[in-house]
Amino acid sequence: MAEINFSDPYIDSNQSIAVQEGNTSIKSEADLAGKVVGVQVDTTGQFTAEEIAGIKEIRKYDTILLAFEDLELGRVDAIMNDYPVNAYISKTRGGTKVVATIKTDEQYGIGIKQGNDDLLDAINEALADIKADGTYDEIFAKWFGETE
């Protein structure tokens, strides 16, 4: 029995590849062949990495921040994780950058208790309004560094 409804999606998540600043050898998932890739355990990032042929090793971390620490220290060559998370961490911590996205058709939405249709409608209307007037793009650029 469903207990929650979701708003219209407010961001396309997809997966992405983050590398150290200055790394020019990895630009796409094909470039991960022979590389060590960090992922957060039991996430879409892990499952997506497992489907890429030729990755030398997939290192699994309890949190994505631990994976980023190892990326910054050069212990992994790249990180596979949700695009918004990789973009935010790269923007705020520095030293890393997102070099590619991998379409997985994942999206984020806002969870609302089932039956609270007035709130769901208000949230969907507000999301549509901020997308229409450009506010969404401004917020996206502030937190992630660029619009999709």
Phi, psi and chi 1 to 4 in degrees:
 res  aa     phi    psi   chi1   chi2   chi3   chi4
   1 MET       -  124.8  172.3 -175.3 -141.1      -
   2 ALA   -71.7  136.3      -      -      -      -
   3 GLU  -118.4   -1.6  -64.2 -177.7   16.3      -
   4 ILE  -142.1  143.9 -169.1  168.1      -      -
   5 ASN  -111.9  159.6  -72.1  -31.6      -      -
   6 PHE  -118.7  145.1  -74.1   94.5      -      -
   7 SER   -66.2  173.8   70.6      -      -      -
   8 ASP   -57.5  149.2  -66.1  -24.8      -      -
   9 PRO   -60.9  142.3  -17.6   27.2      -      -
  10 TYR  -111.8   -8.1   63.5   85.9      -      -
  11 ILE  -159.2  140.9 -164.7  168.2      -      -
  12 ASP   -82.6  124.1  -70.0  -28.4      -      -
  13 SER   -82.7  -62.8  174.9      -      -      -
  14 ASN    51.0  174.3  -66.9  -46.7      -      -
  15 GLN  -103.4  159.8  -68.4  -57.7  -62.7      -
  16 SER  -147.5  163.0   65.5      -      -      -
  17 ILE  -112.7  125.3  -59.1  167.5      -      -
  18 ALA  -113.1  142.3      -      -      -      -
  19 VAL  -136.0  171.9  -61.0      -      -      -
  20 GLN   -66.5  145.8  -76.2 -176.3  -25.4      -
  21 GLU   -53.7  141.5  -74.4  -80.5  -14.6      -
  22 GLY    89.9  -14.7      -      -      -      -
  23 ASN   -74.0  119.1  179.9  -32.8      -      -
  24 THR  -113.3    1.8   57.8      -      -      -
  25 SER   -86.2  -16.9   66.8      -      -      -
  26 ILE  -117.4  116.8  -60.9  173.8      -      -
  27 LYS  -128.9  -12.1  -62.3  178.6 -178.3  110.0
  28 SER  -155.4  173.8   70.6      -      -      -
  29 GLU   -65.3  -28.9   59.1 -171.0  -74.5      -
  30 ALA   -62.6  -30.2      -      -      -      -
  31 ASP   -75.3   -3.7  -63.0  -33.5      -      -
  32 LEU   -81.6   -8.3  -63.6  175.5      -      -
  33 ALA   -58.0  129.3      -      -      -      -
  34 GLY    79.5    5.1      -      -      -      -
  35 LYS  -106.2  163.0  -54.2  -69.7 -170.9 -147.4
  36 VAL   -99.3  125.1  178.2      -      -      -
  37 VAL  -118.9  129.7  177.5      -      -      -
  38 GLY   -94.2  140.5      -      -      -      -
  39 VAL  -141.9  159.2  -61.2      -      -      -
  40 GLN   -84.6  132.8 -175.8  171.1  -19.6      -
  41 VAL   -58.8  139.7   68.7      -      -      -
  42 ASP    59.1   38.7  -67.1  -28.6      -      -
  43 THR  -120.7  171.6   62.1      -      -      -
  44 THR   -60.6  -32.1  -50.7      -      -      -
  45 GLY   -58.2  -45.0      -      -      -      -
  46 GLN   -63.3  -48.1  174.7 -171.4  -34.2      -
  47 PHE   -65.6  -35.3  -52.7  138.5      -      -
  48 THR   -68.8  -43.8  -58.5      -      -      -
  49 ALA   -61.2  -37.6      -      -      -      -
  50 GLU   -65.6  -19.2  -70.8  171.8  -14.6      -
  51 GLU   -90.0   -6.4  -65.9  176.1    5.3      -
  52 ILE   -91.7  119.1  -61.6  171.9      -      -
  53 ALA   -69.2  141.5      -      -      -      -
  54 GLY    92.3   -5.6      -      -      -      -
  55 ILE   -62.7  130.1  -68.8  177.4      -      -
  56 LYS   -65.0  -47.6  178.1 -179.4  177.6 -179.5
  57 GLU  -154.3  141.5  179.1 -174.0   -8.5      -
  58 ILE  -110.8  114.8  -62.8  171.9      -      -
  59 ARG   -95.6  128.7  -70.6 -159.8 -173.1  146.4
  60 LYS  -104.2  132.1  -60.2  170.6 -172.7  170.0
  61 TYR  -120.7  150.1  -62.6   85.3      -      -
  62 ASP   -66.6  -33.2  -70.9  -26.2      -      -
  63 THR  -133.8  155.2   70.9      -      -      -
  64 ILE   -70.6  -25.8 -158.2   60.6      -      -
  65 LEU   -64.7  -33.8  -68.4  176.3      -      -
  66 LEU   -66.0  -38.4  -67.6  173.1      -      -
  67 ALA   -63.8  -41.6      -      -      -      -
  68 PHE   -63.5  -37.7  -94.6   91.1      -      -
  69 GLU   -59.5  -44.3  -72.8  176.3   12.7      -
  70 ASP   -69.0  -33.0  -89.4    3.7      -      -
  71 LEU   -63.3  -46.3  177.6   62.1      -      -
  72 GLU   -62.5  -31.8  -67.7  160.7    0.2      -
  73 LEU   -87.8   -3.0  -66.5  169.5      -      -
  74 GLY    80.3   15.7      -      -      -      -
  75 ARG   -82.4  -19.8  -66.0  178.9 -177.2  150.4
  76 VAL  -129.2  156.2  -63.3      -      -      -
  77 ASP   -87.4  -27.6  -60.6  -57.4      -      -
  78 ALA  -158.5  166.0      -      -      -      -
  79 ILE  -125.5  138.1  -70.2  176.2      -      -
  80 MET  -112.1  122.3  177.3   87.3   53.9      -
  81 ASN  -165.4  172.0 -168.4   48.3      -      -
  82 ASP   -53.3  135.8  -72.1    6.2      -      -
  83 TYR   -55.9  -50.4  170.6   76.0      -      -
  84 PRO   -60.1  -36.0  -20.2   30.3      -      -
  85 VAL   -70.1  -47.7  176.1      -      -      -
  86 ASN   -60.5  -42.8  -85.5   -2.3      -      -
  87 ALA   -63.9  -44.3      -      -      -      -
  88 TYR   -64.5  -48.0  175.7   75.9      -      -
  89 ILE   -62.7  -43.4  -67.7  170.9      -      -
  90 SER   -62.6  -39.5  -68.8      -      -      -
  91 LYS   -69.1  -42.5 -177.4  176.7 -171.7  -68.9
  92 THR   -85.4  -32.2   57.3      -      -      -
  93 ARG   -90.3  -31.3  -73.3  174.3   67.6  128.7
  94 GLY    74.3  166.8      -      -      -      -
  95 GLY    87.4  -10.6      -      -      -      -
  96 THR  -135.2  164.6   62.6      -      -      -
  97 LYS  -149.4  153.0   63.1 -177.7  177.9  178.3
  98 VAL   -88.9  127.7  174.7      -      -      -
  99 VAL  -111.6  -15.8  -66.5      -      -      -
 100 ALA  -159.6  151.0      -      -      -      -
 101 THR  -117.0  150.2   57.5      -      -      -
 102 ILE  -123.1  117.1  -59.6  166.9      -      -
 103 LYS   -67.2  120.1 -171.3  166.1  176.0   54.2
 104 THR  -126.1    1.7   55.0      -      -      -
 105 ASP    60.7   28.0  -65.3  -38.0      -      -
 106 GLU   -88.9  145.9  -62.9  170.5  -82.5      -
 107 GLN  -141.2  152.1  -62.2  175.4  -49.8      -
 108 TYR   -99.1  143.2  -66.5  173.3      -      -
 109 GLY  -141.0  171.1      -      -      -      -
 110 ILE   -98.6  128.3  -60.6  167.9      -      -
 111 GLY   -83.3  133.0      -      -      -      -
 112 ILE  -132.0  137.1  -62.3  110.5      -      -
 113 LYS   -54.7  132.1 -177.9  178.2  178.3 -176.9
 114 GLN   -57.8  137.3 -165.6  168.9   40.9      -
 115 GLY    98.6  -14.4      -      -      -      -
 116 ASN   -92.0   64.2 -162.4  -18.7      -      -
 117 ASP   -65.8  -32.7  -64.1  -26.4      -      -
 118 ASP   -63.6  -43.4  -70.1  -20.4      -      -
 119 LEU   -66.6  -43.2  179.5   58.3      -      -
 120 LEU   -58.6  -46.2  178.1   62.6      -      -
 121 ASP   -63.1  -40.9  -68.5  -17.4      -      -
 122 ALA   -65.6  -41.6      -      -      -      -
 123 ILE   -65.1  -45.0  -71.5  170.8      -      -
 124 ASN   -63.0  -38.2  -74.8  -24.3      -      -
 125 GLU   -66.4  -42.5 -175.5  176.5  -31.1      -
 126 ALA   -64.1  -41.3      -      -      -      -
 127 LEU   -61.9  -43.7  -72.6  170.5      -      -
 128 ALA   -62.9  -41.1      -      -      -      -
 129 ASP   -63.5  -46.3  -71.5  -12.9      -      -
 130 ILE   -71.4  -26.5   66.9  169.4      -      -
 131 LYS   -72.6  -38.9  -74.4 -178.9  178.5 -177.1
 132 ALA   -70.1  -35.9      -      -      -      -
 133 ASP   -94.5    2.9   71.1   11.8      -      -
 134 GLY    92.1   -8.8      -      -      -      -
 135 THR   -60.8  -39.3  -56.7      -      -      -
 136 TYR   -57.9  -46.7  176.2   88.5      -      -
 137 ASP   -62.8  -37.3  -72.6  -21.1      -      -
 138 GLU   -64.5  -44.8  -69.0  174.4   21.3      -
 139 ILE   -64.7  -44.2  -66.6  168.4      -      -
 140 PHE   -59.2  -47.1 -168.3   97.0      -      -
 141 ALA   -62.5  -39.1      -      -      -      -
 142 LYS   -61.5  -44.7  175.1 -177.7  177.8 -180.0
 143 TRP   -92.1  -26.6  -66.8  103.0      -      -
 144 PHE  -118.0   -9.2  -53.0  114.7      -      -
 145 GLY    94.2  -19.9      -      -      -      -
 146 GLU  -161.8  155.8   59.8 -175.7   59.1      -
 147 THR   -85.0  150.9   56.6      -      -      -
 148 GLU   -68.0      -  -70.4 -175.3  -60.5      -
